[in-house]
């Protein structure tokens, strides 16, 4: 009897140990975290624990209590909260951003307290992309800003030009949390299509593509004759088609000149039918862009002849070779 008086009864000791272990080892696991507004979330105890009674609260606001098979939901969560009276699992439906906070479950049978922080985010919606200028841009002279707007919580933004991500660099500025893209002194390669991708931990969305109309050129002017780049000598009576092209937006206008004198017409092609020797000379093509107010030109020397000199020279060479061979036979 003296020995048992100083001891804690075995059953009570076991209950105390279980209570301490439950308080220190039980975790609350949300079914998703962060959670998307509008969804249903469950908060489950792990490891699974049989609870006879308890309560749930968030941020100091009571959600519900239960005892045995009965539960009572407080007005703040009426119609949206319920508990499994055996396991203590809390179910919340139609969650909102206001449901974010520290959730606390308490029980007296067994004795435990466990917490979990839940974050609820609004998904990306109403995504929109606009520019302060889309059609009056001139290469190396104009700047443009693109603005991405969206509803949602804790949003991040990234930009795409075609399939490539756009990052801050020389001439590229990102501002307002990356929701604004500014291009300083645009180039022809900044025409897009641009898209804005907005995202958070529970959702993402991408805008429709936006194209910029950037005027540039003319440059890279090319001058061909009968589709050839190198041939400049032609026989009398030939038909010549001189063609001029340039890299330009909008398309360049063309002006031809012969020996410095302007010719009529603005076509990219100039044709000579049954060419005569007097049409030999310097032909120039001037490409002009009336949006950029820039121009570029190229000039080629075209020679038109009978070709008789070449024929006579060829005959003379043939005769010399023939006479030489005959002299070898005779002597």
Secondary structure, DSSP 8 states (H G I E B T S, - for coil): -HHHHTS--HHHHHHHHHHHHHHHH-EEEESSSSEETTS-EEEEEES----SEEEEEETTEEEEEEETTEEEE-GGGTTTEEE-TTT--EEE-S--GGG-EEEEEEEEETEEEEEEEE-EE---EEEEEEES-SSSEETTT--EEEEEEEESSS-EEEEEETTEEE--BTTEEEETTTTEEEESS--GGG---EEEEEE-SS-EEE---B---EEEEEEEEEEEETTBSS--EEETT--EEEEEEEEEES--EEEEEETTEE-S---SEEEESS--GGG-EEEEEEEEETTTTEEEEEEEEEEEE--HHHHHHHHHHHHHHHHHHHHHHH-
